[in-house]
């Protein structure tokens, strides 16, 4: 599984659990020995195909696993999300808290105990349960994991790394298999590659984005002056790398932003890898610029399957206003779709605005055919494309679609209900919105000890997360509803009379497979936001 860092410049319907075939004389087999294969948990085939098998894993090797549990009451949850997204419903935007979600839709205490009991009986240690009650931290030796999940774990070596990986999909006793969504951590493949494009230059007005130019371009200046600056709101940044605090402090100081210093939330032990430092610092500095009074929490996890599962479960288990992920991969290569989708669906039910970079490989995210990036393709996440922005005389002047902006048609997720008005096909279109991310309108940031131009859809996703924090501050002050589950909110706006007022419609440019056009398109979605108009029209 390959995860790309979405700076160019950057992770549905649940997959089925398939039962093993039962022979005709199965009645002679004790029920306790019956096992069910977790078909969603395939081996990392692409990584194994590019590596050489070198042996078997050392039995005593320690493994850190994340066991994802199956939510309850799925039909009821779907009905709730439909109602909370319907302006005509009395439940409109009356979202759940994390505790309410856990009580109504997470596994029961008895079900969690049942899974935990089995894991412990196999010698595994069961650690913390996330606040949403969907993920268990589990640890043990490779030998214990092989026995508990009926897998063989082998050692491999590729051009980039040595790693271990399961050679078959795990299984569980039939008595508990239906309670488990997935098991992450049976491989130690390093997932991300850096796709960073930077250029050390002096900023020049009208193109390179400083806080002032970005605020002018998206009509945020007045709202920030009015105190709609993210105060009282929390932005969560999903990261698989560590960063240097003094770098982001330098950015804050240079522009006299007075931003609240970001804090780190270490998930699954956090990350000691700093190869994605530029990504972390870009995300933080963009939100310093656009939502300077917001609380920014940087969720850092190991760059692994287990780290990814733990990361998203931790974010949706927190009281978060908006969240941004600039890390992803082609959706067909994602190993944790079932587990991740449960978390993203929870985020929608809780009204957490979740954004993800759409990718920097144009319409062929996998490098060989029309394809899209995950988690931008999740129906519960808002994919954010990249644009070339021009700011002139203190205001937005024009915007065109960036040629490397990811976008297209999912092969994993059918068309969500909110998209039926613009999508006549059978599968979800990506992205949903856009913001500056092209090489002609890069952000001027401080990273790795120097001032640098950085671009990519990585810059666009935290941009939207920052704006939502500002919007929600205004909503609190003005007595309005928060932005909430983004896609359910913006698609009716896009199809309504306010579209050209609150959005910048991007009608030119292409990404090699699709072209920008009037209204929604698979390069820029609905376009970028006009913050002042969005706030005044929706909350005024």
C-alpha positions in Angstrom: 0.0 0.0 0.0 1.5 3.3 -1.1 0.5 6.6 0.6 1.5 9.8 -1.1 2.2 13.1 0.6 -0.1 15.5 -1.2 2.2 18.4 -1.5 3.3 18.4 -5.0 3.5 18.3 -5.2 0.2 14.0 -1.1 -5.8 7.5 2.4 -18.1 3.3 0.5 -19.7 1.0 1.2 -18.3 -1.6 3.6 -16.7 -4.6 2.0 -18.4 -7.8 2.8 -17.1 -10.4 5.3 -17.1 -13.7 3.4 -17.5 -17.0 5.2 -15.3 -19.9 4.4 -16.9 -22.6 2.4 -18.5 -25.2 4.7 -18.4 -28.9 3.5 -21.4 -31.0 3.3 -20.4 -33.0 6.5 -19.9 -29.8 8.5 -22.2 -31.0 11.2 -19.4 -33.3 12.4 -17.1 -30.3 12.9 -17.5 -28.5 16.3 -18.9 -25.0 15.9 -16.0 -23.6 18.0 -13.5 -24.4 15.2 -15.5 -22.6 12.5 -13.7 -19.5 11.3 -14.6 -16.6 9.0 -12.2 -14.8 6.8 -12.1 -11.0 7.0 -12.0 -10.5 3.3 -11.6 -6.7 3.6 -8.2 -7.3 5.1 -6.3 -8.4 2.0 -2.6 -8.9 2.0 -0.6 -5.8 0.8 -0.3 -7.5 -2.7 1.3 -4.6 -4.5 4.0 -4.2 -2.0 4.7 -8.0 -2.0 4.9 -8.0 -5.8 7.7 -5.5 -5.7 9.6 -7.2 -2.9 11.7 -10.4 -2.4 10.5 -12.9 0.2 13.4 -13.4 2.6 12.1 -15.8 5.2 9.7 -16.2 8.1 9.1 -13.7 10.9 10.8 -14.1 14.2 8.2 -15.6 16.5 9.0 -13.3 19.4 8.9 -10.1 17.3 6.5 -7.5 18.9 3.6 -6.3 16.9 1.2 -3.3 17.6 -2.2 -4.0 16.2 -5.5 -2.0 15.9 -8.6 -4.1 15.9 -11.6 -2.2 14.4 -15.0 -3.1 15.6 -18.3 -3.2 13.6 -20.8 -0.4 14.4 -24.3 -1.3 15.3 -27.6 -0.1 14.0 -26.3 0.8 10.5 -29.7 1.4 9.0 -30.7 3.7 11.8 -27.4 5.6 11.5 -28.0 6.1 7.8 -31.4 7.4 8.5 -30.1 9.8 11.1 -27.4 11.2 8.7 -30.2 11.7 6.1 -32.4 13.6 8.6 -29.5 15.7 10.1 -28.6 16.7 6.5 -32.2 17.7 5.5 -33.1 21.4 5.9 -36.8 20.3 6.1 -36.2 17.9 9.0 -36.5 19.0 12.7 -33.2 17.1 13.2 -31.4 19.4 10.7 -27.8 20.0 12.0 -28.6 18.6 15.4 -25.5 16.4 15.4 -24.4 13.8 17.8 -21.7 14.0 20.4 -19.0 11.3 20.5 -20.6 9.9 23.6 -24.0 9.8 22.0 -22.6 8.0 18.9 -20.8 5.5 21.1 -24.0 4.7 23.1 -26.2 4.3 20.1 -24.1 3.0 17.3 -20.8 1.5 18.7 -20.6 -2.1 19.8 -22.1 -2.8 23.2 -19.9 -3.4 26.3 -20.8 -7.1 26.1 -19.7 -7.3 22.4 -16.4 -5.5 23.1 -15.8 -7.8 26.0 -16.4 -10.8 23.8 -13.8 -9.7 21.3 -11.4 -8.7 24.0 -11.8 -12.1 25.7 -10.9 -14.0 22.6 -7.8 -11.8 22.0 -6.6 -12.3 25.6 -7.2 -16.1 25.4 -4.7 -16.1 22.5 -2.1 -14.4 24.7 -2.5 -10.9 23.1 -2.6 -7.8 25.3 -5.7 -5.6 24.9 -5.0 -1.9 25.6 -7.0 1.3 25.2 -10.4 1.5 23.6 -11.0 4.7 21.6 -13.7 7.1 22.9 -16.0 6.2 20.0 -15.7 2.5 21.1 -14.7 1.4 17.5 -11.0 0.7 17.9 -9.0 -1.5 20.3 -5.2 -1.2 20.7 -3.8 -4.7 20.8 -0.2 -6.0 21.2 1.7 -9.2 21.2 4.2 -11.3 19.5 4.2 -12.4 15.9 3.6 -16.0 16.9 0.5 -15.0 19.0 -0.9 -12.9 16.1 -0.4 -15.7 13.6 -2.3 -18.1 15.9 -5.1 -15.7 16.8 -5.8 -14.7 13.2 -4.7 -17.9 11.5 -2.2 -16.2 9.2 1.5 -16.7 8.3 3.7 -13.6 8.5 6.8 -13.5 6.3 9.8 -11.2 5.9 10.4 -9.2 2.7 12.9 -6.8 1.3 12.3 -4.2 -1.4 14.5 -1.5 -2.9 13.3 0.9 -0.2 12.9 -1.2 2.9 12.8 -4.5 4.8 9.4 -5.4 6.2 7.1 -8.1 7.4 3.6 -8.9 6.0 0.8 -11.4 6.3 0.6 -13.7 3.3 -3.1 -14.5 3.7 -6.2 -12.6 4.9 -6.8 -13.0 8.7 -9.8 -15.0 10.1 -11.6 -15.1 13.4 -13.9 -17.6 15.1 -17.4 -17.3 13.6 -18.7 -16.4 17.1 -17.0 -13.0 17.0 -16.1 -12.4 13.3 -19.3 -10.3 12.7 -18.2 -7.9 15.4 -14.9 -7.1 13.8 -14.3 -4.7 10.8 -10.6 -5.3 10.4 -7.2 -5.9 11.9 -4.4 -3.5 11.0 -0.8 -4.0 11.8 0.0 -7.4 10.4 2.4 -5.8 8.1 5.1 -3.1 8.7 5.2 -1.7 5.2 6.2 2.0 5.2 3.3 3.6 3.4 4.1 7.2 2.4 6.3 8.7 -0.3 7.1 12.4 -0.4 5.8 14.2 -3.5 7.0 17.6 -2.4 7.7 20.5 -4.8 9.2 23.6 -3.3 11.1 26.6 -4.5 13.1 28.9 -2.3 12.2 32.4 -3.5 11.2 35.8 -2.3 7.4 36.3 -2.2 5.9 38.5 -4.9 2.5 40.2 -4.7 -0.4 38.7 -6.6 0.9 35.1 -6.9 2.7 33.7 -3.9 0.3 33.5 -0.9 1.1 35.3 2.3 -1.5 35.5 5.0 -2.6 38.9 3.7 -3.0 37.8 0.1 -4.8 34.6 1.0 -7.2 36.4 3.2 -7.9 39.0 0.5 -8.3 36.3 -2.1 -10.9 34.5 -0.2 -12.6 37.5 1.4 -11.6 36.7 4.9 -10.0 40.0 6.0 -13.1 41.7 7.4 -14.4 38.6 9.1 -11.1 38.0 10.8 -11.2 41.7 12.0 -14.7 41.1 13.3 -13.4 38.2 15.5 -14.5 35.3 13.3 -11.0 33.9 13.5 -11.5 30.3 14.7 -11.8 31.3 18.4 -13.2 28.4 20.4 -12.9 25.9 17.6 -10.5 23.0 17.0 -8.8 22.0 13.8 -7.4 18.5 13.6 -4.6 17.8 11.2 -3.9 14.2 10.3 -0.1 13.6 10.0 2.2 10.6 9.5 5.3 12.7 10.3 6.7 14.9 13.0 7.5 18.6 12.6 9.7 21.3 14.1 7.8 23.7 16.3 10.3 26.5 15.9 9.6 26.6 12.2 5.9 27.3 12.6 6.7 29.7 15.4 8.9 31.6 12.9 6.0 31.9 10.4 3.7 33.1 13.2 6.3 35.7 14.3 7.1 37.0 10.8 3.5 37.8 10.0 2.5 38.9 13.6 -0.4 36.5 13.5 -0.7 35.9 17.3 -1.7 32.3 16.5 -2.3 29.9 19.3 0.6 27.4 19.2 -0.3 24.0 17.7 -0.2 21.0 20.0 0.7 17.5 19.2 -1.5 14.5 19.9 0.6 11.3 19.7 -1.5 8.4 18.3 -0.3 4.8 18.5 3.0 6.1 19.9 3.2 9.1 17.6 5.8 9.4 14.8 9.6 9.7 14.9 9.8 10.1 11.1 10.3 13.7 10.0 10.5 13.1 6.3 7.1 14.7 5.9 8.0 17.7 8.0 7.2 20.1 5.2 3.6 18.7 5.0 3.0 19.2 8.7 4.4 22.7 8.7 2.5 23.7 5.6 -0.8 22.5 7.1 -0.2 24.3 10.4 1.0 27.6 8.8 -2.0 27.7 6.4 -4.3 27.5 9.3 -2.3 30.0 11.4 -2.8 32.4 8.5 -6.5 31.8 8.0 -7.8 30.9 11.5 -5.2 32.4 13.8 -7.2 32.0 17.0 -8.3 28.4 16.4 -6.9 25.5 18.5 -4.8 23.4 16.2 -4.1 19.8 17.2 -1.6 17.9 15.1 -2.5 14.2 15.3 0.7 12.3 14.6 0.8 8.5 14.0 3.2 6.0 12.6 3.1 5.7 8.8 1.5 2.2 8.8 -1.8 0.4 8.5 -2.2 0.3 12.2 -1.2 4.0 12.5 -3.7 5.0 10.0 -6.6 3.2 11.7 -5.6 4.6 15.1 -5.2 8.1 13.6 -8.7 8.5 12.1 -10.4 6.8 15.0 -8.6 9.3 17.4 -9.7 12.3 15.4 -13.4 11.4 15.2 -13.3 10.5 18.9 -12.4 14.1 19.8 -14.5 17.2 19.9 -13.2 18.5 16.6 -14.7 21.3 14.5 -12.9 20.5 11.3 -10.2 18.1 10.2 -7.8 18.0 7.3 -5.8 15.2 5.7 -3.2 15.8 3.1 -2.1 12.2 2.9 -3.6 9.6 0.6 -3.3 6.9 -1.9 -5.2 5.5 -4.9 -8.4 4.2 -3.4 -8.0 0.7 -4.9 -4.8 0.3 -2.9 -6.3 1.3 0.4 -6.2 -1.6 2.9 -8.4 -0.1 5.6 -11.5 1.0 3.6 -14.0 -0.7 5.9 -12.4 0.6 9.1 -11.8 4.1 7.9 -15.3 4.5 6.4 -16.9 3.7 9.8 -14.9 6.6 11.3 -15.7 9.0 8.5 -19.4 8.1 8.7 -19.2 8.8 12.4 -17.7 12.2 11.6 -20.6 13.0 9.4 -23.1 12.1 12.2 -21.2 14.3 14.6 -21.0 17.3 12.2 -17.2 17.2 12.0 -16.2 18.9 8.7 -13.6 16.6 7.2 -11.4 17.6 4.2 -8.9 15.6 2.2 -6.5 16.6 -0.6 -7.7 15.2 -3.9 -4.1 14.4 -5.0 -1.5 15.9 -7.3 -1.4 13.4 -10.1 -4.3 14.8 -12.2 -6.9 12.3 -13.3 -4.7 9.2 -13.1 -4.0 9.0 -9.3 -2.6 5.5 -9.6 -0.2 6.6 -12.4 -1.6 4.3 -15.1 -5.3 4.9 -15.6 -8.2 7.2 -14.6 -8.4 6.9 -10.8 -9.0 8.9 -7.7 -7.4 9.4 -4.3 -8.6 8.2 -0.9 -9.8 9.5 1.6 -10.9 12.3 -0.7 -13.2 9.8 -2.5 -15.1 8.8 0.7 -18.7 10.0 0.5 -18.3 11.3 4.1 -15.2 13.3 3.3 -14.9 16.5 1.2 -12.2 16.1 -1.5 -10.4 19.4 -2.2 -8.9 20.1 -5.6 -6.2 22.6 -6.4 -6.4 25.9 -8.4 -4.3 28.7 -9.7 -5.4 31.8 -7.9 -4.8 35.4 -8.9 -5.3 38.2 -6.3 -5.3 41.8 -7.4 -6.1 45.1 -5.7 -6.8 43.3 -2.4 -9.4 40.9 -3.8 -10.0 37.7 -5.7 -9.5 38.3 -9.4 -9.6 34.9 -11.1 -9.1 31.2 -10.5 -8.4 28.4 -12.9 -8.2 24.6 -12.4 -4.7 23.3 -11.8 -3.5 20.8 -14.3 -2.3 18.3 -11.6 -5.4 18.6 -9.4 -6.7 15.1 -8.6 -10.3 14.3 -9.6 -12.5 11.9 -11.4 -14.8 9.0 -10.7 -14.5 6.6 -7.9 -14.6 2.8 -8.5 -15.3 2.0 -4.8 -18.2 4.2 -3.8 -21.6 4.6 -5.5 -23.1 8.0 -6.2 -24.2 9.5 -2.8 -27.6 11.0 -2.6 -26.3 14.6 -2.3 -24.6 14.2 -5.7 -27.4 12.9 -7.8 -28.3 16.4 -9.1 -24.9 16.7 -10.8 -23.8 13.1 -11.3 -25.8 10.9 -13.7 -23.3 8.0 -13.3 -23.3 5.2 -10.9 -20.2 6.2 -8.9 -19.1 9.1 -6.8 -17.4 12.1 -8.4 -14.3 13.8 -6.8 -13.5 16.5 -5.7 -16.2 18.4 -3.9 -14.5 21.9 -3.6 -11.2 23.5 -4.4 -8.7 26.2 -3.2 -5.3 27.5 -4.2 -2.9 24.7 -4.7 -1.2 25.2 -8.1 2.4 26.1 -8.8 1.4 29.7 -9.9 -0.2 30.4 -6.5 2.0 28.6 -4.0 2.1 29.3 -0.3 5.2 31.0 1.1 6.0 29.1 4.3 8.9 28.5 6.7 10.0 24.9 6.8 13.2 23.1 7.4 14.9 26.3 8.5 14.1 28.4 5.3 11.5 30.3 3.5 10.0 28.3 0.6 7.2 28.3 -1.9 5.1 25.1 -1.5 2.2 24.0 -3.6 -0.2 21.1 -4.1 -3.7 20.0 -3.0 -2.0 19.7 0.4 -2.4 23.5 0.7 -6.0 23.4 -0.4 -7.4 21.0 2.2 -6.2 22.9 5.4 -7.4 26.1 3.7 -11.0 24.8 3.8 -10.5 23.5 7.3 -9.4 26.9 8.5 -12.3 28.6 6.8 -14.8 26.3 8.5 -13.3 27.1 11.9 -13.9 30.8 11.1 -17.4 30.1 9.9 -18.2 28.2 13.0 -16.9 31.0 15.2 -19.3 33.3 13.4 -22.1 30.7 13.8 -21.6 30.7 17.6 -21.5 34.5 17.8 -24.6 35.0 15.5 -26.7 32.1 16.9 -26.5 30.0 13.7 -25.7 26.4 12.9 -22.2 25.2 12.4 -20.9 24.1 9.0 -21.1 20.5 9.9 -21.1 17.6 7.5 -19.8 19.5 4.5 -21.1 17.6 1.5 -24.7 17.5 2.7 -24.5 21.3 3.2 -22.7 22.6 0.1 -24.4 20.5 -2.7 -27.8 22.1 -2.1 -26.1 25.5 -2.1 -24.3 24.7 -5.3 -27.6 23.9 -7.0 -29.4 26.9 -5.5 -29.6 30.6 -6.1 -26.7 31.6 -3.8 -24.1 29.5 -5.6 -22.4 32.4 -7.6 -22.5 34.5 -4.5 -20.8 32.3 -2.0 -18.6 30.2 -4.3 -16.1 31.1 -7.0 -17.1 29.0 -9.9 -14.0 27.7 -11.7 -14.8 27.3 -15.4 -11.4 26.9 -17.1 -8.5 24.4 -17.0 -8.3 20.6 -16.9 -6.5 17.7 -15.1 -5.8 15.5 -18.1 -9.0 13.6 -17.9 -11.7 16.1 -17.0 -12.3 19.8 -17.7 -13.6 22.6 -15.5 -17.0 23.9 -16.5 -19.9 26.0 -15.2 -21.1 24.6 -11.9 -19.8 21.3 -10.6 -16.9 19.5 -12.3 -14.4 16.7 -11.6 -11.4 19.0 -11.4 -12.5 21.8 -9.0 -15.8 20.5 -7.6 -18.0 23.5 -6.8 -15.0 25.8 -6.7 -13.5 27.9 -3.9 -15.3 29.8 -1.2 -16.0 33.5 -0.8 -15.8 33.6 3.0 -17.5 37.0 3.7 -20.4 36.1 1.5 -20.7 32.6 2.9 -20.9 33.9 6.4 -23.2 36.9 5.7 -25.6 34.9 3.5 -25.8 31.8 5.6 -25.6 33.3 9.0 -26.5 37.0 8.6 
